[in-house]
Amino acid sequence: MAKPLALFGGDRAVTVPTAELWQRPVQKEKEVVCRVIDEGFLSGTGHSVAKEFEDRFRDFIGCRYVLTTSHGHTALASAFFAAGLGAGDEFITPAVGYLGSYAGALHMGARPMFCEIDPQTLLMDPDDVERRITPRTRVLNPIHFWGHPCHMDRLLAIAQKHRIIVVEDAAHAHGSEWNGVKIGNLGHIACFSLQGITPGGKPIAAGEGGIVATNDRELYERALIYCHLHRAGALEELTNPVYRQLDGELLGWKWRAHPLALAIGLVSLETLPYRLERFEENRERLFGKIEGLPGIRPVRNYPQARGVELYGGLRFIYDPDALSGLPPARFAEALRAEGVPIRWHALGHLEHLRALYTRDLPGLWGPGHPGPANQPLPRYKQGDFPISEGMRERVFGLSGWIQPAEGLIDQIAEAFHKVVERHRELL
């Protein structure tokens, strides 16, 4: 029998520090930033550090075209425009999602049609996606949450069948792979975020910033004209005769990334392969030690995928029926008492239950306007997505580690075993 629970006075299972011990190379960041300052390149795109970052990221994922933007959500807005989405069109995005994933499409007047998640992977369910396609559907918007790739074979086949574009939210997925091909070099167009700081921020972190990646020349040129006002050499890059009639201000949006952010991003990109490898090793050690425990199941990638959980961390699905009906809040309380920094309610946001889709908000879009671009938004209610809603209480999160303290992985696993084995005492 496991030792007494810490919640009832026993010794804690976790006695070593739980903080991430890997430190980013701050001195290297300062050197690169100072180089950009010395060059005097503090605004612009298409050359200097901005072009250097685009080229290095392009080489890292293996795609043909890369653009950097001010944020991940402006990258996505550019991709929605590139895909030809407009007012009155529909796009499909998961009910467990993120408003920033599709805000660009929303403000173009396109209508979000949500779909269920797969309760095993917590990602967009391809079967439900296909059921929700209508003649107005123009885009699929899968989100590679926590770096776990969605089922790209299925989604791309559905898109080809219905002649629609896949705009991937890869904000968490720098370095993630599907069948050995990196996300961003697989589908139609993918967008990444550079938010935060390494470690803890996006896998490549630069404070703020975004990336558009594609192998499609037409999608690349459309994204470029939408978001890169005054990009150096932009007019010379354009091959579409319609777009070549524009001037250097293109379509007017200036959503380029800040050069100092991209300088920091270059250093983060350099360390990414090492961080991915170490994180993956520690994840597999922990998962291997708790695999098969009743009541708690690690969320793994599809067999075809390699995921990157550097942002958002690890996920676990809890089954109270396997532990005599023990409420998830009580399970989490017991783990935290053992010293495990576990997070409850780690599923994500239920998009269809936002006030935007459940309430009348008169005047929000202007007098007499029913929604963005004068297009009414769909209406949803509790119960419309029972699978997604049913997972809300059952998902736990743990940050994971690149460099954990000595013995931490073993102690975390011991805490899980201890709570599961003595769970009846918690009832």
C-alpha positions as CSV (number, residue, x, y, z in Angstrom):
1,M,0.0,0.0,0.0
2,A,1.2,3.5,-0.8
3,K,2.4,5.8,2.0
4,P,-0.2,8.0,3.8
5,L,-1.6,10.9,1.7
6,A,-0.1,14.3,2.4
7,L,-3.6,15.7,2.5
8,F,-4.1,13.8,5.7
9,G,-0.7,14.5,7.3
10,G,1.6,12.1,5.4
11,D,4.8,13.2,3.8
12,R,4.7,14.9,0.5
13,A,5.8,12.8,-2.5
14,V,7.4,15.7,-4.2
15,T,10.2,17.2,-2.2
16,V,12.5,18.7,-4.9
17,P,11.8,22.0,-6.7
18,T,9.2,21.8,-9.5
19,A,10.4,24.9,-11.4
20,E,12.0,24.6,-14.9
21,L,15.8,24.6,-14.5
22,W,16.7,25.3,-18.1
23,Q,17.7,28.9,-18.7
24,R,17.6,30.7,-22.0
25,P,20.9,32.2,-23.3
26,V,20.3,35.8,-22.3
27,Q,23.7,37.0,-23.2
28,K,23.3,35.7,-26.7
29,E,20.0,37.5,-27.0
30,K,21.6,40.8,-25.9
31,E,24.4,40.3,-28.5
32,V,21.9,39.8,-31.4
33,V,19.6,42.7,-30.2
34,C,22.6,45.0,-29.9
35,R,23.7,44.1,-33.4
36,V,20.3,45.1,-34.8
37,I,20.4,48.4,-32.8
38,D,23.9,49.1,-34.1
39,E,22.7,48.5,-37.7
40,G,19.9,51.0,-37.1
41,F,17.3,48.5,-38.4
42,L,14.4,49.2,-36.0
43,S,11.5,49.3,-38.5
44,G,10.9,47.4,-41.7
45,T,10.5,44.0,-43.3
46,G,11.9,42.1,-46.2
47,H,15.6,42.6,-45.4
48,S,18.1,42.5,-42.5
49,V,17.1,40.5,-39.4
50,A,13.5,40.2,-40.6
51,K,14.5,38.4,-43.7
52,E,17.1,36.4,-41.8
53,F,14.5,35.1,-39.4
54,E,12.1,34.2,-42.3
55,D,14.8,32.4,-44.1
56,R,15.9,30.4,-41.1
57,F,12.4,29.4,-40.1
58,R,11.6,28.5,-43.7
59,D,14.7,26.2,-43.7
60,F,13.7,24.7,-40.3
61,I,10.3,23.6,-41.3
62,G,11.2,23.0,-45.0
63,C,8.4,25.0,-46.7
64,R,8.8,27.4,-49.6
65,Y,7.4,30.7,-48.3
66,V,7.4,32.5,-44.9
67,L,6.2,35.9,-43.8
68,T,6.6,37.3,-40.3
69,T,3.8,39.4,-38.7
70,S,3.2,41.4,-35.6
71,H,1.2,38.6,-33.8
72,G,0.0,35.1,-34.4
73,H,-3.6,36.4,-34.8
74,T,-2.5,38.9,-37.5
75,A,-0.8,36.0,-39.3
76,L,-4.1,34.1,-39.2
77,A,-6.1,37.0,-40.4
78,S,-3.7,37.3,-43.4
79,A,-4.1,33.6,-44.0
80,F,-7.9,33.8,-44.0
81,F,-7.7,36.6,-46.5
82,A,-5.3,34.6,-48.6
83,A,-7.8,31.7,-48.5
84,G,-10.4,34.0,-50.1
85,L,-12.7,34.1,-47.1
86,G,-15.2,37.0,-47.0
87,A,-18.5,38.2,-45.6
88,G,-21.2,35.6,-45.5
89,D,-18.8,32.7,-45.9
90,E,-18.5,30.0,-43.2
91,F,-15.4,28.4,-41.6
92,I,-15.2,25.4,-39.3
93,T,-13.2,25.7,-36.1
94,P,-13.3,23.5,-32.9
95,A,-15.8,24.2,-30.1
96,V,-12.8,23.9,-27.7
97,G,-10.7,26.7,-29.2
98,Y,-9.5,30.2,-29.0
99,L,-11.1,33.5,-30.2
100,G,-7.7,34.7,-31.5
101,S,-7.5,31.7,-33.8
102,Y,-10.4,33.0,-36.0
103,A,-10.9,36.7,-35.0
104,G,-9.5,37.8,-38.4
105,A,-12.2,35.7,-40.1
106,L,-14.9,36.9,-37.8
107,H,-14.1,40.6,-38.5
108,M,-14.3,39.9,-42.2
109,G,-17.9,38.9,-41.7
110,A,-17.4,35.2,-42.0
111,R,-19.4,32.9,-39.7
112,P,-17.8,30.4,-37.3
113,M,-19.4,27.0,-37.5
114,F,-18.0,25.1,-34.5
115,C,-17.3,21.3,-34.4
116,E,-16.8,18.7,-31.7
117,I,-13.4,17.6,-30.5
118,D,-12.1,14.0,-30.4
119,P,-12.4,13.0,-26.7
120,Q,-9.2,10.9,-27.0
121,T,-6.9,13.6,-28.4
122,L,-8.9,16.8,-27.5
123,L,-8.4,18.0,-31.1
124,M,-10.8,18.8,-34.0
125,D,-12.8,15.7,-34.8
126,P,-12.6,15.1,-38.6
127,D,-15.8,13.0,-38.6
128,D,-17.8,15.9,-37.1
129,V,-16.1,18.4,-39.4
130,E,-17.4,16.7,-42.5
131,R,-20.9,16.5,-41.1
132,R,-20.9,20.3,-40.7
133,I,-19.8,21.3,-44.2
134,T,-22.3,23.4,-46.1
135,P,-22.2,25.1,-49.6
136,R,-21.0,28.2,-47.7
137,T,-18.0,26.5,-46.1
138,R,-14.7,28.0,-47.4
139,V,-12.1,27.2,-44.7
140,L,-11.2,24.6,-42.1
141,N,-9.4,26.0,-39.1
142,P,-7.8,23.2,-37.1
143,I,-5.9,24.2,-34.0
144,H,-2.8,22.2,-33.1
145,F,-3.4,22.7,-29.4
146,W,-0.4,22.2,-27.0
147,G,1.6,21.3,-30.1
148,H,-0.4,18.2,-30.8
149,P,-1.0,17.9,-34.6
150,C,-4.6,17.4,-35.7
151,H,-5.3,14.5,-38.0
152,M,-4.0,16.2,-41.1
153,D,-4.5,13.2,-43.5
154,R,-8.2,13.3,-42.8
155,L,-8.6,17.0,-42.8
156,L,-6.7,17.6,-46.0
157,A,-8.7,14.8,-47.7
158,I,-11.9,16.5,-46.6
159,A,-10.7,19.8,-47.8
160,Q,-9.7,18.4,-51.2
161,K,-13.1,16.6,-51.5
162,H,-15.0,19.8,-50.9
163,R,-12.5,22.2,-52.5
164,I,-11.9,24.3,-49.4
165,I,-8.7,25.7,-47.8
166,V,-7.1,24.5,-44.5
167,V,-5.8,27.4,-42.4
168,E,-3.9,25.9,-39.5
169,D,-3.5,27.5,-36.2
170,A,0.0,26.3,-35.4
171,A,0.6,28.8,-32.6
172,H,1.9,26.0,-30.3
173,A,3.4,23.7,-32.9
174,H,6.8,25.0,-34.0
175,G,8.6,21.7,-34.7
176,S,5.6,19.4,-34.5
177,E,5.4,16.8,-37.2
178,W,2.9,14.7,-39.1
179,N,4.3,11.6,-40.8
180,G,7.8,13.1,-40.4
181,V,6.9,16.4,-42.1
182,K,6.9,19.5,-40.0
183,I,3.7,21.4,-39.5
184,G,3.8,24.4,-41.9
185,N,5.2,22.3,-44.7
186,L,2.2,20.0,-45.1
187,G,-1.1,21.7,-45.7
188,H,-2.3,24.8,-47.4
189,I,-1.2,27.6,-45.0
190,A,-0.2,27.5,-41.4
191,C,0.3,30.3,-38.8
192,F,2.6,30.4,-35.8
193,S,2.8,32.7,-32.8
194,L,6.0,34.1,-31.2
195,Q,4.4,35.3,-28.0
196,G,6.1,35.1,-24.7
197,I,9.6,34.3,-23.6
198,T,11.7,31.1,-23.7
199,P,11.0,28.9,-21.7
200,G,7.3,29.0,-21.0
201,G,6.3,31.0,-24.0
202,K,5.6,29.7,-27.5
203,P,8.2,27.2,-28.7
204,I,9.9,30.0,-30.5
205,A,9.3,33.1,-28.4
206,A,10.2,36.7,-29.2
207,G,7.8,38.6,-26.9
208,E,5.3,39.2,-29.7
209,G,5.2,38.2,-33.3
210,G,3.7,35.8,-35.8
211,I,4.6,33.7,-38.8
212,V,2.7,32.7,-42.0
213,A,4.1,29.5,-43.7
214,T,2.9,28.0,-47.0
215,N,4.1,26.1,-50.1
216,D,1.4,27.8,-52.3
217,R,2.6,30.8,-54.2
218,E,-0.8,32.3,-54.7
219,L,-1.6,32.0,-50.9
220,Y,1.8,33.6,-50.2
221,E,1.3,36.5,-52.4
222,R,-2.2,37.1,-51.1
223,A,-1.0,37.1,-47.5
224,L,1.8,39.4,-48.5
225,I,-0.4,42.1,-50.1
226,Y,-2.8,41.9,-47.1
227,C,-0.4,42.6,-44.3
228,H,3.0,43.9,-45.5
229,L,2.7,47.5,-46.4
230,H,6.1,48.9,-47.6
231,R,7.8,45.5,-47.5
232,A,11.2,45.8,-49.2
233,G,11.0,44.3,-52.7
234,A,7.4,43.3,-52.4
235,L,6.3,44.5,-55.9
236,E,9.2,42.6,-57.5
237,E,8.1,39.5,-55.6
238,L,4.5,39.6,-57.0
239,T,3.8,37.4,-60.0
240,N,0.0,37.7,-60.2
241,P,-0.7,40.4,-62.8
242,V,-3.6,41.7,-60.7
243,Y,-1.6,42.2,-57.6
244,R,1.3,43.8,-59.6
245,Q,-1.0,46.7,-60.3
246,L,-0.8,47.7,-56.6
247,D,1.7,50.2,-55.3
248,G,4.1,49.8,-52.4
249,E,1.4,50.2,-49.8
250,L,-0.3,47.1,-51.1
251,L,-3.6,46.8,-49.3
252,G,-2.6,49.1,-46.5
253,W,-2.2,46.9,-43.4
254,K,1.2,47.2,-41.7
255,W,1.3,44.0,-39.6
256,R,5.0,43.4,-39.8
257,A,7.0,42.1,-36.8
258,H,9.3,44.3,-34.9
259,P,13.0,43.7,-35.8
260,L,14.1,43.5,-32.1
261,A,11.5,40.8,-31.5
262,L,12.8,38.8,-34.4
263,A,16.4,39.1,-33.1
264,I,15.3,37.4,-29.9
265,G,13.3,34.9,-32.0
266,L,16.5,33.9,-33.8
267,V,18.1,32.8,-30.6
268,S,15.0,31.0,-29.5
269,L,14.9,29.2,-32.9
270,E,18.6,28.1,-32.3
271,T,17.8,26.4,-29.0
272,L,14.5,24.8,-30.1
273,P,15.8,21.4,-31.3
274,Y,17.6,20.9,-28.0
275,R,14.5,21.9,-26.0
276,L,12.2,19.7,-28.0
277,E,14.4,16.6,-27.5
278,R,14.9,17.1,-23.8
279,F,11.2,17.8,-23.2
280,E,10.1,14.8,-25.2
281,E,12.5,12.5,-23.2
282,N,11.1,13.8,-19.8
283,R,7.5,13.5,-21.1
284,E,8.0,9.9,-22.1
285,R,9.7,9.0,-18.8
286,L,6.7,10.4,-16.9
287,F,4.1,8.9,-19.1
288,G,5.8,5.5,-19.0
289,K,5.7,5.6,-15.2
290,I,2.0,6.3,-14.9
291,E,0.7,4.5,-18.1
292,G,-2.1,2.2,-17.2
293,L,-3.0,3.8,-13.8
294,P,-6.8,3.7,-13.4
295,G,-8.6,7.0,-13.5
296,I,-5.9,9.1,-15.3
297,R,-4.8,8.9,-18.9
298,P,-2.0,10.9,-20.5
299,V,-3.1,12.6,-23.7
300,R,-0.9,11.3,-26.5
301,N,-0.4,12.3,-30.1
302,Y,-1.9,10.4,-33.0
303,P,0.5,7.6,-34.0
304,Q,1.5,9.6,-37.1
305,A,2.4,12.7,-35.1
306,R,5.2,14.1,-33.1
307,G,3.9,16.8,-30.8
308,V,5.6,19.7,-29.1
309,E,4.2,20.6,-25.7
310,L,6.7,23.4,-24.8
311,Y,3.8,25.8,-24.7
312,G,0.8,24.7,-22.6
313,G,2.4,21.5,-21.3
314,L,1.0,18.0,-20.8
315,R,-2.6,17.0,-20.6
316,F,-4.3,14.2,-18.7
317,I,-7.9,13.0,-19.0
318,Y,-9.5,12.0,-15.7
319,D,-12.2,9.3,-15.4
320,P,-14.0,9.6,-12.0
321,D,-15.9,6.3,-12.6
322,A,-12.6,4.4,-12.5
323,L,-11.9,5.9,-9.0
324,S,-15.2,5.2,-7.3
325,G,-16.7,8.5,-8.5
326,L,-14.0,10.7,-6.9
327,P,-14.7,14.3,-8.0
328,P,-12.0,15.8,-10.1
329,A,-11.6,18.7,-7.8
330,R,-10.8,16.4,-4.9
331,F,-8.3,14.4,-7.1
332,A,-6.5,17.6,-8.0
333,E,-6.5,18.8,-4.4
334,A,-4.8,15.6,-3.3
335,L,-2.2,15.8,-6.0
336,R,-1.4,19.4,-5.1
337,A,-1.0,18.4,-1.5
338,E,1.6,15.9,-2.6
339,G,3.5,18.8,-4.3
340,V,2.4,18.2,-7.9
341,P,1.7,21.6,-9.7
342,I,-1.3,20.2,-11.4
343,R,-3.9,22.4,-13.1
344,W,-7.6,21.6,-13.3
345,H,-9.9,22.9,-16.0
346,A,-7.0,22.7,-18.5
347,L,-9.2,21.9,-21.5
348,G,-9.5,25.3,-23.0
349,H,-12.4,27.7,-23.8
350,L,-15.8,26.5,-25.0
351,E,-16.1,29.0,-27.9
352,H,-19.8,28.4,-28.6
353,L,-20.7,29.6,-25.1
354,R,-19.1,33.0,-25.5
355,A,-21.5,36.0,-25.1
356,L,-20.9,36.7,-28.8
357,Y,-23.0,33.6,-29.7
358,T,-25.3,33.2,-26.7
359,R,-26.6,36.7,-26.1
360,D,-28.0,39.7,-28.0
361,L,-25.5,42.5,-27.7
362,P,-27.3,45.6,-29.2
363,G,-25.0,48.3,-30.5
364,L,-21.8,46.2,-30.3
365,W,-21.2,46.4,-34.0
366,G,-22.9,49.7,-34.5
367,P,-26.5,50.8,-34.7
368,G,-28.6,48.5,-36.8
369,H,-25.7,46.1,-37.6
370,P,-26.3,42.5,-36.6
371,G,-22.7,41.5,-36.6
372,P,-19.2,42.1,-38.0
373,A,-19.3,43.3,-41.7
374,N,-23.1,43.5,-41.2
375,Q,-23.4,39.7,-41.1
376,P,-25.4,38.0,-38.2
377,L,-23.4,35.7,-36.0
378,P,-24.7,32.1,-35.4
379,R,-26.5,31.4,-32.1
380,Y,-25.5,28.6,-29.8
381,K,-26.5,27.3,-26.4
382,Q,-25.4,24.9,-23.6
383,G,-25.8,21.3,-24.9
384,D,-25.0,22.0,-28.5
385,F,-21.6,20.3,-28.3
386,P,-22.1,17.6,-25.6
387,I,-18.7,15.9,-26.2
388,S,-16.7,19.1,-25.9
389,E,-18.8,20.3,-22.9
390,G,-18.5,16.9,-21.3
391,M,-14.7,17.1,-21.2
392,R,-14.6,20.5,-19.4
393,E,-14.3,19.0,-15.9
394,R,-12.1,16.1,-16.9
395,V,-8.8,17.6,-18.2
396,F,-5.8,18.3,-16.1
397,G,-2.6,20.1,-17.1
398,L,1.1,19.9,-16.0
399,S,3.8,22.1,-17.5
400,G,6.4,19.4,-18.2
401,W,10.1,20.1,-18.2
402,I,13.1,20.6,-20.4
403,Q,15.5,20.2,-17.4
404,P,13.7,19.0,-14.2
405,A,15.3,18.8,-10.8
406,E,17.0,15.5,-10.1
407,G,14.4,13.0,-9.1
408,L,11.4,15.2,-9.9
409,I,10.0,12.9,-12.6
410,D,10.1,9.9,-10.3
411,Q,8.5,11.9,-7.5
412,I,5.7,13.2,-9.7
413,A,4.9,9.6,-10.8
414,E,5.0,8.5,-7.2
415,A,2.4,11.1,-6.3
416,F,0.1,9.9,-9.0
417,H,0.4,6.3,-7.9
418,K,-0.1,7.3,-4.2
419,V,-3.3,9.3,-4.9
420,V,-4.8,6.7,-7.2
421,E,-4.0,3.8,-4.8
422,R,-5.5,5.6,-1.8
423,H,-8.3,7.4,-3.6
424,R,-11.0,5.8,-1.4
425,E,-9.8,7.8,1.6
426,L,-10.6,10.9,-0.4
427,L,-14.3,10.1,-0.9
